[in-house]
Amino acid sequence: MVPLSILDLVPVAAGTSATSALEHSTRLIRRAEELGYQRFWVAEHHAMPGIASSSPPVLIAHLAGATERIRVGSGGVMLPNHRPLVVAEQFGTLEALHPDRIDLGIGRAPGTDPKTAAALRGISAHQLGAPDDFPDQLVELASYFRGDADVLAVPAAGNAPAMWLLGSSGYSAQVAGMLGLPFAFAHHFSAENTLPALKLYRENFRPSANLSEPYSMIAASVFVADTDSAARELAMPAALQFLRLRLGQPGPVPSPEEVAAFEWTDQARAFVEHRQADQIIGSPETVRRGVDELVRVTGVDELMVTTSTFLGEDRLRSYELLAETVGMTPDARIAA
């Protein structure tokens, strides 16, 4: 079994608050460390009422301080939203505080709507279509950690976290390969591009000071309960939340009662069924088979799991059942 990790969106359930969501995530990472999960990442999203992880560096500092061994990182920081110097200072500080435990996963997408992206970057909305300078930003960011940039980034110089590139298409896969960085792919929302992107990454890989051979990870949505039917019910609130997002109605994770009362059209049901076809949903036995098959087909070195439920207790139990069914132990955690 490859190492398992967690991608946490810090889901906010209907009728609750961001405070409650953050408390559940803190409880979750502590339990994940006990269970032997390899790493715990939080994602940068903005202006989304159902996700409370808009500030990864702040949240990573809290989560790393609440644990002792598990790696903590960003999945990811959306680099175009920030100046590379600021990111270097933030993650250099985190690495200095928690040596050899911090991952800097970097993404190219805005993680939000155009209006919010423009506000984050201090530009007008029409400037969002300007030429892509993402590769230059990556080069600049790396220079601060090496300490050979024109500006000294304290304490980034000499305190480089483990750097990853994230992607949902072939672009970042090729860049990650050419730079010799580990690559994490968003299988959970771009499954049709998973195999082509991994192929591009491996074909374009060039050994670097960071990595001698390709190292890939994918993020997959997984829901585990005692039975297949219970797991399907567990997955429906997140499915309805995503449907509403696609309809331009972002909101918190709905309750099971909201799911039952929703007016499901044939088109809506087809949308959810199509999305869930790429998820792993079921009893421990069903999920074990699904995980094994996904790892076999993709050939990844690590699997990152994301689970969003209405109740935090159900999310925690899903991760516990997953760890149990694959026979995971704290000793199984790898060093890097």
Salt bridges, closest charged atoms under 4 A:
ASP8 OD1 - ARG315 NH1 2.46
GLU34 OE1 - ARG31 NH1 2.90
GLU44 OE2 - HIS46 NE2 2.65
GLU44 OE2 - HIS82 NE2 3.03
GLU68 OE1 - ARG69 NH1 3.77
ASP103 OD2 - ARG39 NH1 2.68
ASP103 OD1 - ARG71 NE 2.88
ASP132 OD2 - ARG108 NE 2.51
GLU140 OE1 - ARG83 NH2 3.75
ASP148 OD2 - ARG146 NE 2.90
GLU203 OE2 - LYS199 NZ 2.45
GLU258 OE1 - ARG244 NH1 3.42
GLU285 OE2 - ARG289 NH1 3.17
ASP292 OD2 - ARG288 NE 2.93
GLU293 OE2 - ARG296 NH2 2.72
GLU302 OE2 - ARG39 NE 2.74
GLU320 OE2 - ARG31 NE 2.81
GLU320 OE1 - ARG317 NH1 3.55
